Amino acid sequence: MLLSFTTIHARSTHIQFLHNTLSKTCQKASRKYTLHRILFQSPIHSISMTKSSDSLPSSSLLKIPKPLDKSHPQYIPFDPLPSTIPLPTSHFLIVDKPLGVSSTDVVNCVKHDLSWYFQNSLQQRIDSFWQHNSQHMKQHRKHAKRLRELKLGHAGTLDPFATGVLVIGLEHATKKLTSILEGGKEYIAEGYFGKATDTQDLTGTIVEECEFEHLTKEIMENVMKECFTGEILQKPPMYSAVRVNGKRLYDIARAGEEVEEIKERTRTVYEFEIVQFNLPCVTFRVKCQGGLYVRTLIHDLAKKLNSAAHLTALRRTQCAQFGLENAVQPQDMMNRRADIFASKLIPLLEE
């Protein structure tokens, strides 16, 4: 059977499209496997010694799974709440952020699941809105669309490799997130001495190697007390969300461009102590003002000690007045338990 030129061309184009799609899918799967292996199968102190090709990407690759289907054997049945249950209009939710997912993924997951759980109350809110604005439907259509789901925001991003307290504000509580963002924070951080990376953490490529055998706990504690406690000057790292001339620093760094000068910022470190000293790994506890970069703190400490270091693990244990005591656990987060999210909501206390 003879095929026309048009048919052959169409089929070859379709085959090329399938080939490109399959290649992208395979590359994505490969990256996911690499990230999973680095995060969950490698010892924490050896993560930084992987090849540059195994470095963690700047964006999150692990995604929070979709809610379980009702036919799934581990499915736990729960239905949306009735419309008689009021909406959480001024509440906070504290999440113990799971390892390997971004803060944005967590917020989007909570937003989707709580909006589903309170769907009857949300529908009642929309109906009430249209009753009062029925004569101006065109002007208010965009606002009505926003009322279909809960408004959420978070107080301070945690990188995908970091875990711990992530404060999420709902509806009117989002206006208080700025004050929480600027409030005090507490971290448990692990630094790996002897190697520095371009991002100052385990996601980057090794750019410097130094001796660390001359370091002792006493020497390190003295430098921490004298130079890195109280008010300090800190220069934001190149791989950060700080804007310079309207551009994010991480965008400038990835484009290979240079910045003339990054302004130093004054930050306060309230407490800085060693929890475990086992070179090349040292675990620290840091209590600091919001806006301080812990990875830069460890990088600068190592530089002051005539060595090099980068951050290999980070856990936020406190954010303003919120701790891990009433937080949604990582397993409940990954299992999409909207009923548990709702039970953990903390009402905003007006001053």
Sequence and secondary structure as in RCSB ss.txt:
>XXXX:A:sequence
MLLSFTTIHARSTHIQFLHNTLSKTCQKASRKYTLHRILFQSPIHSISMTKSSDSLPSSSLLKIPKPLDKSHPQY
IPFDPLPSTIPLPTSHFLIVDKPLGVSSTDVVNCVKHDLSWYFQNSLQQRIDSFWQHNSQHMKQHRKHAKRLREL
KLGHAGTLDPFATGVLVIGLEHATKKLTSILEGGKEYIAEGYFGKATDTQDLTGTIVEECEFEHLTKEIMENVMK
ECFTGEILQKPPMYSAVRVNGKRLYDIARAGEEVEEIKERTRTVYEFEIVQFNLPCVTFRVKCQGGLYVRTLIHD
LAKKLNSAAHLTALRRTQCAQFGLENAVQPQDMMNRRADIFASKLIPLLEE
>XXXX:A:secstr
    HHHHHHHHHHHHHHHHHHHHHHHHHHHHHHHHHHHHTS GGGGGGS GGGS  SS          TTSTT 
       TTS   SEEEEEEEE TTS HHHHHHHHHHHHHHHTHHHHHHHHHHHHHHSGGGHHHHHHHHHHTTS 
 EEESS   TT EEEEEEEEEGGGGGHHHHHHS EEEEEEEEETEEETTSBTTS EEEE   TT  HHHHHHHHH
HHSSEEEEE   SSSS EETTEEHHHHHHTT   S    EEEEEEEEEEEEEETTEEEEEEEE TT  HHHHHHH
HHHHTTS EEEEEEEEEEETTEESTT B HHHHHTT HHHHHHT EE    
